[in-house]
Amino acid sequence: MAEAAAMAAALLERAARPDAALEELRALRVALQAVPPSALRARLGEHHLAALFGLLGGTDREQVSACVSVLERLLQALEPLYVIQNLREELQKGLCHAEDSVRILSIAQVGRIVEDPGAVTELLNSPELLRQIINCIGGEKIAVAKEAIKSLSRIAQTGAGLQVLFGSSLLSDLKNVMATSDVVRYRVYELIVEISSVSAESLSYCANSGLISELIGELTGEDVLVRATCIEMVTSLAHTPQGRQYLAQQGVIDKISNIILGAESDPFSGFYLPGFVKFFGNLAVVDSPQQICERYPVFMEKVFEMAESQDPTMVGVAVDTLGILGSNVEGKQVLQKTRSRFQSLLSTIGQQARNAPTELRLRCLDAIAALLYLPPEQQTEDLLRMTESWFSSLSSQPLELFRSISTQPFPDLHCGALRVFTAIANQPWAQKLMLDSPGFVEYVVDRSVEPDKASKDAKYELVKALVNSKTIAEVFGNQYYLRLRAYLQEGPYYVKAVSTTAVEGAE
């Protein structure tokens, strides 16, 4: 290790010369990978860093790229406080650099500084540096903008950071950047939603800035394409208690419900309706499925309409939403209250799982798995009867339906069908069906039918769900139970050793 560090130090000296060759930078980049950053700290001087940052100003892209790789490694050897105190100017220049890699390097260092309690104060006292990060949101490159959003979101998670970011000067910069293009405006909305999701205090700052009101104004405006973009951000906001409370207080949830109601007469509703329905689906899960569905009946009605339509896009969204809604017991009970309509819809979903294009089939399989799964502690007689009747509604021979899908030579569909079996594997009625289906248990313990890692993992999850069930030994009997337990103990990738006997004279 000492020898590698000495070699890296020697290369560092050569790379720090004004006439350093590209080959020397490349050699240093390779050498640094073999040395932990801590071993370089004592050998790293200000003149090395000044020289390397100076090389970033060159026009040779290969040289700049090599320099970035070297600096990424070297800067890890320095404390964040040292970086902000001694390399502030270099970071500012880096944030304005023409090369994405240099800007991302600088933003990454800001990220380190934000996470250091001693260094973050220095950063907050550097308005020009913060201004440059805000400007990065307005850049053309998505990668740079995303890193800038991430850094500003972290800054806002410090109490002082909120005050600085939403002070009149930087807030004005943020609004100016917003005005450059529609794409940048949505990036700023994304940042505001991220910050709002941290705490009630964060949301208060964002609300007072007026930016959330602008987002909501666009959501409920007339531009259908803008609506489709904004609803995703508002859905993210609704994932937090303070976000939901704010949206309810501002009447936003009622407005979204009314827009869904009016979608019947809007020929362009296909652009935004999927997102609006997803909003309510997510809201039901994080809040209360029963309360949301009772208060906003238009949501459930629209989901059923979409699921029964001929438009694969609408069917896919409806199926996803049903899967989300039915992923907990309260949601399952809401669906059960619709009685025959949902039973009929399950038959349609079963047909889609068999015949639709592959992507929609996968979404149907995942939704079916979510709808049918019951945790052991919630397996009351009523709920078990309900999931059994739902399973029966999917097809005249539902177990054979999913078994036929699981034997098709498409790994995604194969795994999707296995996830359905796994969802019902801990329910006694399903175990009896499996046992009564000729060859099914043999199929479960047959490792030869799983061609790839994903399939082996999915089969293993099925076996695990069966073995961990309290009723499996009683239903399957000891012989099958012991075979399943052996499979579980051997792991997902076990291969049985084949013994060979040497025969004299054989080649």
PEKAWO-V208418 format. One record per residue. RES is the residue in one small letter. SS is DSSP state (H for helix, E for strand, C for the rest). PSI is psi as a letter, one per 20 degrees, with the letter a starting at -180 (999 if undefined). Layout:
BEGIN
res:RES ss:SS psi:PSI
res:RES ss:SS psi:PSI
END
This chain:
BEGIN
res:m ss:C psi:g
res:a ss:H psi:h
res:e ss:H psi:g
res:a ss:H psi:h
res:a ss:H psi:g
res:a ss:H psi:g
res:m ss:H psi:g
res:a ss:H psi:h
res:a ss:H psi:g
res:a ss:H psi:g
res:l ss:H psi:h
res:l ss:H psi:g
res:e ss:H psi:g
res:r ss:H psi:h
res:a ss:H psi:h
res:a ss:C psi:i
res:r ss:C psi:q
res:p ss:C psi:h
res:d ss:C psi:k
res:a ss:C psi:p
res:a ss:C psi:q
res:l ss:H psi:h
res:e ss:H psi:h
res:e ss:H psi:h
res:l ss:H psi:g
res:r ss:H psi:g
res:a ss:H psi:h
res:l ss:H psi:g
res:r ss:H psi:g
res:v ss:H psi:g
res:a ss:H psi:h
res:l ss:H psi:h
res:q ss:C psi:h
res:a ss:C psi:j
res:v ss:C psi:p
res:p ss:C psi:q
res:p ss:H psi:h
res:s ss:H psi:h
res:a ss:H psi:i
res:l ss:C psi:i
res:r ss:H psi:g
res:a ss:H psi:h
res:r ss:H psi:i
res:l ss:C psi:o
res:g ss:C psi:r
res:e ss:H psi:h
res:h ss:H psi:h
res:h ss:H psi:g
res:l ss:H psi:g
res:a ss:H psi:g
res:a ss:H psi:g
res:l ss:H psi:g
res:f ss:H psi:h
res:g ss:H psi:h
res:l ss:H psi:h
res:l ss:C psi:i
res:g ss:C psi:i
res:g ss:C psi:r
res:t ss:C psi:i
res:d ss:C psi:o
res:r ss:H psi:h
res:e ss:H psi:g
res:q ss:H psi:g
res:v ss:H psi:g
res:s ss:H psi:g
res:a ss:H psi:g
res:c ss:H psi:g
res:v ss:H psi:g
res:s ss:H psi:g
res:v ss:H psi:g
res:l ss:H psi:h
res:e ss:H psi:g
res:r ss:H psi:g
res:l ss:H psi:h
res:l ss:H psi:h
res:q ss:C psi:h
res:a ss:C psi:i
res:l ss:C psi:q
res:e ss:C psi:q
res:p ss:H psi:h
res:l ss:H psi:g
res:y ss:H psi:g
res:v ss:H psi:g
res:i ss:H psi:h
res:q ss:H psi:h
res:n ss:H psi:i
res:l ss:C psi:k
res:r ss:H psi:g
res:e ss:H psi:g
res:e ss:H psi:g
res:l ss:H psi:g
res:q ss:H psi:g
res:k ss:H psi:g
res:g ss:H psi:h
res:l ss:H psi:i
res:c ss:C psi:j
res:h ss:C psi:q
res:a ss:C psi:h
res:e ss:C psi:p
res:d ss:H psi:g
res:s ss:H psi:h
res:v ss:H psi:g
res:r ss:H psi:g
res:i ss:H psi:h
res:l ss:H psi:g
res:s ss:H psi:g
res:i ss:H psi:h
res:a ss:H psi:h
res:q ss:H psi:h
res:v ss:H psi:h
res:g ss:H psi:g
res:r ss:H psi:g
res:i ss:H psi:g
res:v ss:H psi:h
res:e ss:C psi:i
res:d ss:C psi:o
res:p ss:H psi:h
res:g ss:H psi:h
res:a ss:H psi:h
res:v ss:H psi:h
res:t ss:H psi:g
res:e ss:H psi:h
res:l ss:H psi:g
res:l ss:H psi:i
res:n ss:C psi:j
res:s ss:C psi:m
res:p ss:H psi:h
res:e ss:H psi:h
res:l ss:H psi:g
res:l ss:H psi:h
res:r ss:H psi:h
res:q ss:H psi:h
res:i ss:H psi:g
res:i ss:H psi:g
res:n ss:H psi:h
res:c ss:H psi:h
res:i ss:H psi:h
res:g ss:C psi:j
res:g ss:C psi:r
res:e ss:C psi:h
res:k ss:C psi:p
res:i ss:H psi:g
res:a ss:H psi:g
res:v ss:H psi:g
res:a ss:H psi:g
res:k ss:H psi:g
res:e ss:H psi:h
res:a ss:H psi:g
res:i ss:H psi:g
res:k ss:H psi:g
res:s ss:H psi:g
res:l ss:H psi:h
res:s ss:H psi:g
res:r ss:H psi:g
res:i ss:H psi:g
res:a ss:H psi:i
res:q ss:C psi:i
res:t ss:C psi:p
res:g ss:H psi:g
res:a ss:H psi:h
res:g ss:H psi:h
res:l ss:H psi:g
res:q ss:H psi:g
res:v ss:H psi:g
res:l ss:H psi:h
res:f ss:C psi:j
res:g ss:C psi:r
res:s ss:H psi:h
res:s ss:H psi:g
res:l ss:H psi:h
res:l ss:H psi:h
res:s ss:H psi:g
res:d ss:H psi:g
res:l ss:H psi:g
res:k ss:H psi:h
res:n ss:H psi:g
res:v ss:H psi:g
res:m ss:H psi:h
res:a ss:C psi:i
res:t ss:C psi:h
res:s ss:C psi:r
res:d ss:H psi:g
res:v ss:H psi:g
res:v ss:H psi:h
res:r ss:H psi:g
res:y ss:H psi:h
res:r ss:H psi:g
res:v ss:H psi:g
res:y ss:H psi:g
res:e ss:H psi:g
res:l ss:H psi:g
res:i ss:H psi:g
res:v ss:H psi:g
res:e ss:H psi:g
res:i ss:H psi:g
res:s ss:H psi:h
res:s ss:C psi:i
res:v ss:C psi:g
res:s ss:C psi:r
res:a ss:H psi:h
res:e ss:H psi:g
res:s ss:H psi:g
res:l ss:H psi:h
res:s ss:H psi:g
res:y ss:H psi:g
res:c ss:H psi:g
res:a ss:H psi:g
res:n ss:H psi:h
res:s ss:H psi:i
res:g ss:C psi:i
res:l ss:H psi:h
res:i ss:H psi:h
res:s ss:H psi:h
res:e ss:H psi:g
res:l ss:H psi:g
res:i ss:H psi:h
res:g ss:H psi:h
res:e ss:H psi:h
res:l ss:H psi:g
res:t ss:C psi:j
res:g ss:C psi:a
res:e ss:C psi:i
res:d ss:C psi:o
res:v ss:H psi:h
res:l ss:H psi:h
res:v ss:H psi:g
res:r ss:H psi:g
res:a ss:H psi:h
res:t ss:H psi:g
res:c ss:H psi:h
res:i ss:H psi:h
res:e ss:H psi:g
res:m ss:H psi:h
res:v ss:H psi:h
res:t ss:H psi:g
res:s ss:H psi:g
res:l ss:H psi:h
res:a ss:C psi:i
res:h ss:C psi:i
res:t ss:C psi:q
res:p ss:H psi:g
res:q ss:H psi:h
res:g ss:H psi:g
res:r ss:H psi:g
res:q ss:H psi:g
res:y ss:H psi:g
res:l ss:H psi:h
res:a ss:H psi:g
res:q ss:H psi:h
res:q ss:C psi:j
res:g ss:C psi:j
res:v ss:H psi:h
res:i ss:H psi:g
res:d ss:H psi:h
res:k ss:H psi:g
res:i ss:H psi:g
res:s ss:H psi:g
res:n ss:H psi:h
res:i ss:H psi:h
res:i ss:H psi:g
res:l ss:H psi:g
res:g ss:H psi:i
res:a ss:H psi:h
res:e ss:H psi:h
res:s ss:H psi:j
res:d ss:C psi:o
res:p ss:C psi:i
res:f ss:C psi:j
res:s ss:H psi:h
res:g ss:H psi:h
res:f ss:H psi:h
res:y ss:C psi:h
res:l ss:H psi:g
res:p ss:H psi:g
res:g ss:H psi:h
res:f ss:H psi:h
res:v ss:H psi:g
res:k ss:H psi:h
res:f ss:H psi:g
res:f ss:H psi:h
res:g ss:H psi:g
res:n ss:H psi:h
res:l ss:H psi:g
res:a ss:H psi:h
res:v ss:H psi:g
res:v ss:H psi:i
res:d ss:C psi:d
res:s ss:C psi:o
res:p ss:H psi:g
res:q ss:H psi:g
res:q ss:H psi:g
res:i ss:H psi:g
res:c ss:H psi:h
res:e ss:H psi:h
res:r ss:H psi:h
res:y ss:C psi:m
res:p ss:H psi:h
res:v ss:H psi:h
res:f ss:H psi:g
res:m ss:H psi:g
res:e ss:H psi:g
res:k ss:H psi:h
res:v ss:H psi:g
res:f ss:H psi:g
res:e ss:H psi:g
res:m ss:H psi:h
res:a ss:H psi:h
res:e ss:C psi:i
res:s ss:C psi:r
res:q ss:C psi:j
res:d ss:C psi:o
res:p ss:H psi:h
res:t ss:H psi:g
res:m ss:H psi:g
res:v ss:H psi:g
res:g ss:H psi:g
res:v ss:H psi:g
res:a ss:H psi:g
res:v ss:H psi:g
res:d ss:H psi:g
res:t ss:H psi:g
res:l ss:H psi:h
res:g ss:H psi:g
res:i ss:H psi:g
res:l ss:H psi:g
res:g ss:C psi:j
res:s ss:C psi:i
res:n ss:C psi:r
res:v ss:H psi:h
res:e ss:H psi:g
res:g ss:H psi:h
res:k ss:H psi:g
res:q ss:H psi:h
res:v ss:H psi:g
res:l ss:H psi:h
res:q ss:H psi:h
res:k ss:C psi:h
res:t ss:C psi:i
res:r ss:C psi:d
res:s ss:H psi:h
res:r ss:H psi:g
res:f ss:H psi:h
res:q ss:H psi:g
res:s ss:H psi:h
res:l ss:H psi:h
res:l ss:H psi:h
res:s ss:H psi:g
res:t ss:H psi:g
res:i ss:H psi:h
res:g ss:H psi:g
res:q ss:H psi:h
res:q ss:H psi:h
res:a ss:H psi:h
res:r ss:H psi:h
res:n ss:H psi:i
res:a ss:C psi:r
res:p ss:C psi:q
res:t ss:H psi:g
res:e ss:H psi:g
res:l ss:H psi:h
res:r ss:H psi:g
res:l ss:H psi:g
res:r ss:H psi:h
res:c ss:H psi:g
res:l ss:H psi:g
res:d ss:H psi:h
res:a ss:H psi:g
res:i ss:H psi:g
res:a ss:H psi:g
res:a ss:H psi:h
res:l ss:H psi:h
res:l ss:H psi:i
res:y ss:C psi:p
res:l ss:C psi:p
res:p ss:C psi:q
res:p ss:H psi:h
res:e ss:H psi:i
res:q ss:H psi:j
res:q ss:C psi:m
res:t ss:C psi:r
res:e ss:H psi:g
res:d ss:H psi:g
res:l ss:H psi:h
res:l ss:H psi:h
res:r ss:H psi:h
res:m ss:H psi:g
res:t ss:H psi:h
res:e ss:H psi:g
res:s ss:H psi:h
res:w ss:H psi:g
res:f ss:H psi:g
res:s ss:H psi:h
res:s ss:H psi:i
res:l ss:C psi:h
res:s ss:C psi:r
res:s ss:C psi:h
res:q ss:C psi:m
res:p ss:H psi:h
res:l ss:H psi:g
res:e ss:H psi:h
res:l ss:H psi:g
res:f ss:H psi:h
res:r ss:H psi:h
res:s ss:H psi:h
res:i ss:H psi:h
res:s ss:H psi:i
res:t ss:C psi:j
res:q ss:C psi:q
res:p ss:C psi:l
res:f ss:C psi:o
res:p ss:H psi:g
res:d ss:H psi:g
res:l ss:H psi:h
res:h ss:H psi:g
res:c ss:H psi:h
res:g ss:H psi:g
res:a ss:H psi:h
res:l ss:H psi:h
res:r ss:H psi:h
res:v ss:H psi:g
res:f ss:H psi:h
res:t ss:H psi:h
res:a ss:H psi:h
res:i ss:H psi:i
res:a ss:C psi:h
res:n ss:C psi:j
res:q ss:C psi:p
res:p ss:H psi:g
res:w ss:H psi:h
res:a ss:H psi:h
res:q ss:H psi:h
res:k ss:H psi:g
res:l ss:H psi:g
res:m ss:H psi:g
res:l ss:H psi:h
res:d ss:H psi:i
res:s ss:C psi:o
res:p ss:C psi:p
res:g ss:C psi:j
res:f ss:H psi:g
res:v ss:H psi:h
res:e ss:H psi:h
res:y ss:H psi:g
res:v ss:H psi:g
res:v ss:H psi:j
res:d ss:C psi:o
res:r ss:H psi:i
res:s ss:H psi:i
res:v ss:H psi:i
res:e ss:C psi:o
res:p ss:C psi:i
res:d ss:C psi:r
res:k ss:H psi:g
res:a ss:H psi:g
res:s ss:H psi:g
res:k ss:H psi:g
res:d ss:H psi:g
res:a ss:H psi:g
res:k ss:H psi:g
res:y ss:H psi:h
res:e ss:H psi:h
res:l ss:H psi:g
res:v ss:H psi:g
res:k ss:H psi:g
res:a ss:H psi:h
res:l ss:H psi:g
res:v ss:H psi:h
res:n ss:C psi:i
res:s ss:C psi:q
res:k ss:C psi:i
res:t ss:C psi:i
res:i ss:H psi:g
res:a ss:H psi:g
res:e ss:H psi:g
res:v ss:H psi:g
res:f ss:H psi:h
res:g ss:C psi:q
res:n ss:H psi:h
res:q ss:H psi:g
res:y ss:H psi:h
res:y ss:H psi:g
res:l ss:H psi:h
res:r ss:H psi:g
res:l ss:H psi:g
res:r ss:H psi:h
res:a ss:H psi:g
res:y ss:H psi:g
res:l ss:H psi:g
res:q ss:H psi:h
res:e ss:H psi:i
res:g ss:C psi:r
res:p ss:C psi:h
res:y ss:C psi:j
res:y ss:C psi:p
res:v ss:C psi:p
res:k ss:C psi:p
res:a ss:C psi:p
res:v ss:C psi:o
res:s ss:C psi:q
res:t ss:C psi:q
res:t ss:C psi:p
res:a ss:C psi:p
res:v ss:C psi:p
res:e ss:C psi:p
res:g ss:C psi:i
res:a ss:C psi:q
res:e ss:C psi:999
END
